[in-house]
Amino acid sequence: MFDTKSDFALNKLDREAIICKSVTGVHIRLTREDFAAVHE
C-alpha cells in the first residue's frame, strides 16, 4: 500500500487545505482563511 501519513496522502484526503510538514516534523494545514486575499 502507501504511507497514509505522507504529504501526498494527507493532501488527497483533505481537499479543503494544503498540508505540509514543517521543519520540526509537525504537519501544517493551510486553508483559504489563513490568507488575507485570494491572490496570496
Secondary structure, 3 states (H helix, E strand, C coil): CCCCCCHHHHHHHCCCCEEEECCCCCEEEECHHHCCCCCC
